[in-house]
Amino acid sequence: MKSVMRIISRYLVSAVGVALILLAVNFVVFFIYMFQLNSIEQVEYPVSQIAEGLTVQNGAYQLSDTTEKIIEGNYQWAMLLDDAGKVIWSLNLPAEIPQKFTVPEVASFSRWYLDDYPVYVWRRPDGLFVLGGRVDSVWKYNIEYQMVVFDKIFIWIPLVLLINTLLAFAIALVFGLRLYHSLKPLAGGIRDMSEKKAVKLSTKGLLGELAAGINKASAHLVEQDIALDKRDNARTKWIAAISHDIRTPLSLVMGYASELESNAELPTAEREQAGIIRRQSQRIKTLVSDLNLASKLEYDMQPLRLSPVSLPGLVRKISADFLNGMMDERYTIDVEIDENTQDETITGDEELLTRAVSNLITNSMQHNPKGCTIQINLVKEAPFISLSVMDDGIGFAEEQCLNLNQPTEDPDLPYSGLGLTIVRQIVHAHGGKVKFSNRTTGGCEVLLSLPLDMG
């Protein structure tokens, strides 16, 4: 839900920011527009300049051609009143405009309208110059403010902005909370989908279409998981059934081959052939067992019988078993156990861990028929205990080493690869790490890192 809250917080900040920007832009545009609208005629043709265009020549008033064009182009009429309020000069004066005005009348129209004509006045030495605009061309309104308003304007403006900001934040918060309540079940549904749980969200509301899409995707994933589970179970059961069916006839073959091999009445060549049959049958039996175990480990169907395991004791026992019964003089095993690991234990499945170490020793022997030295080291590197099995043989093929460290979905490996795949699966099942590499001095090394505290 933290991601949803981040979205809401950014939404609120963005909404308030946009509101403030729009407010500021509106203020600026409004003042610019009003200033230009109010001053466009006054700046270009102020009434004072127009009034100066009326002069007295030879005892009569004369209006310059330029001023007359300005009046006719931008206004409508003009007149000059003497101190008694009488019209002593005019231009295009409408018929409804009287020829004489009282002081109250002059005072009334000087700032407002004269028969709906907006007027502008300018005091001249010889009277009052009156300039009339077109009807409905200018809107005038008398506005009065107490001076206290202007005295506190620098307080009121920030206060108004603050109130608007708080109001924008409140409105954005309301919409943000509504969005949050709409997104919350969707976020929960996506989290449940990541955990392979079935999702059924309500399709009502603003995000109903999106919820329906999540429901559809969840149903599809559930169907896929069911189909995959059925396929994996069928594959595992099939491998287990094949393994079981092979064991019985294979045991008969091995038994009869062993009898023939030990029959002193048979010729030596035939007894050797029987021995070859027995050893190859044993390899087939081991391969079937590895295949069955690899299948169970891959699909998490192999239960771990967890108990405290002493890796130093486990390594000594495995090494002794190989040296006493399964190795010839071409191979040697050297074991080096760090003193810091003598009393250390891990929580694991002793049988599977034995299988992993045995597979590594067997791999070194099978791929180095001319013999090699196998070195087993055990050191403590908290929070792990590291077990390395290395030899001075031919090492891994480059492709095989890459595939073991970065396995593909369906690795196509030879028999030795299957044994090493089982090693990787066992280590991962115990929460550990494994690394396959070639030594610079020749041979290969497999490093197993198992956590000291799993229980």
Secondary structure, DSSP 8 states (H G I E B T S, - for coil): -HHHHHHHHHHHHHHHHHHHHHHHHHHHHHHHHHHHHHHHHHHHS-HHHHHHTEEEETTEEEE-HHHHHHHHHH-SEEEEE-TTSBEEEEES--TTS-SB--HHHHHHHTSSEETTEEEEEEEETTEEEEEE--TTS---------HHHHHTHHHHHHHHHHHHHHHHHHHHHHHHHHHHHHHHHHHHHHHHHHTT--------STTHHHHHHHHHHHHHHHHHHHHHHHHHHHHHHHHHHHHHHHHHHHHHHHHHHHHHHH-TTS-HHHHHHHHHHHHHHHHHHHHHHHHHHHHHHHTT-S----EEE-HHHHHHHHHHHHHHHT--TTEEEEEEE-GGGTT--EEE-HHHHHHHHHHHHHHHHHT-TT-EEEEEEEEEETTEEEEEEEESSS---HHHHHHHHS--SS----HHHHHHHHHHHHHHHTT-EEEEEE-TTSSEEEEEEEES---
